[in-house]
C-alpha cells in the first residue's frame, strides 16, 4: 500500500497505517517460547488512545512533558503514542536494570524530570513507590502512574499538531555531567526517516530485528519509528535479554528472515 508520504507528524503516520491496514503486524515482542506477543497498527492506535484519554483526565496540557520510564514491551509503545495523542511531549529515559538500585537510578534521572518540567511520569508498578520521591526534587511532577492506572475509556480531545511541533525530547545519559536535552520535531524525524529509507532501499517484505533500547536514538528512531513509517515488521527484544545471551539476536534474525 506504499508509505504515508504526505504525513506531517508521527500521529498522522500511525493514523494512516491504522486506517489502511489496521490488522497488519507492526511489532513482535520476541520470545524463545513461541511467536511472542504481536501488536498491530490498529491495536497500537486503540491502546494509545486509551492512555491519551487518561493523560488528559490528569490535566496534561498541550506541549507538557511526560516522562516514560518503562522497559521494552507493549506498555512502552502504547505510552509513547498515548502521550503524543494527548498533546504532550514524550521524554524517554531508561528503566532501572535492578530493583535493588531503583532509588539510585531515580536520583540520577531527577535532573531530567526537573529540566523538562515534566508533569507526569509513567513507569512500571515496582518502581512507582520509589518514583514518588522524585516529587521532592521536581516541583512540576504532579503524578506518578502505571499504564494500567492511566488507561481510560474517556473521550479524547485530539490536539492540533504540525510538523514544527515537538515530537519528543532526547536526553544524553548524563554519565559525564548533567543530562543534556535535544528537541526533535515531527518534521525533523520524518525527514530523517524518509532519507534513511531511501538510502538503504527499504522494501515492503523487509523485516527489522532489534535489541536496541527504546530510549536511545537508534533504537527509537532507526528501529521503531523507521519501521513504523515504512510498514516494516519490527521484531524486538529487550537489551537485557540480548546482553544475557547475544545469540538470541542471531536466532531471531534467522527465524524471521
C-alpha positions in Angstrom: 0.0 0.0 0.0 3.0 2.3 0.0 4.0 4.7 2.7 2.4 7.8 4.2 4.4 10.3 2.2 2.0 13.2 3.0 2.1 12.7 6.8 3.5 15.7 8.6 3.6 14.1 12.1 4.2 10.8 13.8 0.5 10.8 14.7 -0.6 11.2 11.1 1.8 8.4 10.2 0.2 6.0 12.7 -3.3 7.1 11.7 -2.5 6.3 8.1 -1.3 2.8 8.8 -4.2 2.2 11.2 -6.7 3.3 8.5 -5.1 1.4 5.6 -4.2 -1.9 7.2 -5.2 -2.0 10.9 -4.7 -5.7 11.2 -1.2 -5.7 9.8 1.5 -6.8 12.2 3.7 -3.9 13.3 5.7 -5.1 16.4 6.5 -8.6 17.5 7.9 -8.9 21.0 10.5 -11.7 20.6 10.1 -14.8 22.6 12.1 -18.1 22.5 8.9 -19.9 23.5 6.5 -19.4 20.6 5.9 -16.4 18.4 5.6 -13.8 21.2 3.1 -11.0 21.5 2.2 -9.2 18.4 1.0 -5.6 18.2 -0.9 -4.5 15.1 -1.2 -0.9 13.8 -4.8 -0.8 14.9 -4.1 -2.2 18.3 -1.3 0.4 18.8 -3.7 3.2 17.9 -6.5 2.0 20.1 -4.3 1.3 23.1 -2.5 4.7 22.7 -5.9 6.5 22.6 -6.9 5.0 26.0 -3.7 6.2 27.5 -4.1 9.6 25.9 -7.6 10.0 27.3 -6.3 9.1 30.8 -3.5 11.7 30.5 -5.9 14.4 29.5 -8.0 13.4 32.6 -4.9 14.2 34.6 -4.9 17.6 33.0 -1.8 17.1 30.8 -1.6 20.3 28.8 -0.5 20.7 25.1 3.2 20.7 25.0 3.7 19.4 28.5 6.5 16.8 29.1 5.6 13.3 30.2 8.5 11.1 31.2 8.3 7.4 30.2 10.4 5.1 32.3 9.4 1.7 31.0 11.3 -1.4 29.7 10.9 -2.7 26.2 7.4 -4.0 25.9 3.9 -3.2 24.8 3.4 -0.6 27.5 6.2 1.5 26.2 4.9 1.6 22.6 1.4 2.4 23.8 2.6 5.1 26.2 4.8 6.9 23.7 1.9 7.4 21.3 -0.5 7.9 24.1 1.5 11.0 25.1 1.5 12.3 21.6 -2.2 11.7 21.1 -2.8 13.6 24.4 -0.8 16.6 23.0 2.1 16.0 25.4 5.8 15.6 24.7 7.3 12.1 25.4 10.6 12.1 27.3 12.0 8.6 27.3 14.5 7.6 30.0 15.9 4.2 30.6 14.3 2.0 33.3 16.2 0.6 36.3 18.2 -2.5 35.5 17.9 -3.9 39.0 15.1 -3.4 41.6 17.7 -3.1 44.3 19.1 0.1 42.7 15.8 1.9 41.9 16.4 4.8 44.3 19.9 5.4 43.0 18.6 5.2 39.5 15.8 7.8 40.2 18.2 10.2 41.8 20.4 10.1 38.7 17.4 10.9 36.5 15.8 13.5 38.7 17.7 16.3 36.8 15.9 15.3 33.5 12.5 15.4 35.2 13.4 18.9 36.5 14.9 20.1 33.3 11.9 19.2 31.1 9.4 20.4 33.6 7.5 17.1 33.5 4.0 16.9 34.9 3.6 13.1 34.7 5.9 10.1 35.0 4.7 6.8 33.6 6.5 3.8 35.0 6.1 0.1 36.0 4.4 -0.9 39.2 7.6 -2.0 41.0 9.2 1.4 40.5 6.2 3.6 41.4 6.7 3.8 45.2 10.3 5.0 44.8 9.5 7.2 41.9 7.2 9.3 44.1 10.3 10.6 45.8 11.1 12.5 42.6 8.4 14.9 43.5 10.7 16.3 46.2 13.2 17.4 43.6 10.9 18.1 40.6 8.3 20.6 41.7 6.3 20.3 38.5 5.8 16.5 38.8 2.1 16.0 39.8 1.5 12.3 39.0 3.5 9.0 39.0 1.3 6.4 37.3 1.4 3.0 35.7 0.0 2.2 32.2 -2.9 0.4 33.8 -3.8 3.3 36.0 -3.6 5.9 33.3 -5.6 4.0 30.7 -9.1 5.4 30.3 -12.2 4.9 28.2 -13.0 8.6 28.4 -13.3 10.9 25.5 -10.1 12.1 23.8 -9.8 15.7 22.7 -7.5 15.4 19.7 -4.8 18.1 19.8 -3.7 20.1 16.7 -0.2 19.0 15.7 2.0 20.2 12.9 5.4 19.3 11.5 7.1 22.0 13.6 5.7 20.7 16.9 7.9 18.8 19.3 7.7 15.0 18.9 9.9 14.1 21.8 12.9 15.2 23.9 16.1 13.1 23.6 18.4 13.4 26.6 22.0 12.3 26.9 22.9 9.7 29.6 24.5 12.2 32.0 27.5 9.9 32.5 29.9 12.8 32.1 27.7 15.6 33.5 24.2 16.8 33.8 22.0 15.2 31.0 21.5 17.5 28.0 18.2 17.6 26.2 17.7 17.9 22.4 14.4 19.0 20.9 13.2 16.8 18.0 10.2 17.9 15.9 7.9 15.8 13.9 9.3 17.3 10.7 12.9 16.5 11.8 12.1 12.9 12.5 10.1 12.2 9.3 12.7 13.9 7.1 15.4 11.7 8.7 13.3 8.5 8.5 12.5 9.1 4.8 16.1 9.7 3.9 17.2 6.6 5.7 14.6 4.5 3.9 15.8 5.8 0.5 19.4 5.3 1.4 19.1 1.7 2.4 16.4 0.8 -0.1 13.7 -0.4 2.2 11.4 -2.9 0.6 7.8 -4.0 1.6 8.9 -7.5 2.6 11.9 -6.4 4.8 12.0 -7.3 8.5 13.8 -5.3 11.2 15.2 -7.3 14.1 16.5 -5.2 17.0 17.7 -5.4 20.6 18.5 -1.7 20.8 17.0 0.3 23.8 14.0 2.4 23.1 15.3 5.5 25.0 18.3 5.6 22.6 18.0 7.3 19.2 19.0 4.3 17.1 16.5 2.0 18.9 13.7 4.6 19.0 14.1 6.3 15.6 16.0 3.9 13.5 14.4 0.6 14.6 10.9 1.5 15.8 9.8 4.8 14.2 11.5 4.0 10.9 9.9 0.6 10.8 6.5 2.1 11.6 6.7 4.6 8.8 7.8 2.1 6.1 5.4 -0.6 7.2 8.2 -3.0 8.0 7.5 -5.6 10.8 9.7 -4.9 13.8 10.9 -7.9 15.8 12.3 -6.6 19.1 13.8 -7.9 22.3 15.0 -6.1 25.4 18.6 -5.0 25.7 18.9 -7.1 28.9 17.7 -10.2 27.1 20.3 -9.6 24.4 23.1 -9.0 26.9 22.3 -12.1 28.8 22.5 -14.2 25.6 23.6 -12.4 22.5 22.8 -15.4 20.4 19.1 -14.6 20.8 19.6 -11.7 18.3 21.1 -14.0 15.7 18.4 -16.6 16.3 15.7 -14.0 15.7 17.4 -12.9 12.5 17.4 -16.5 11.3 13.8 -17.2 12.4 12.2 -14.1 10.9 14.5 -13.8 7.9 
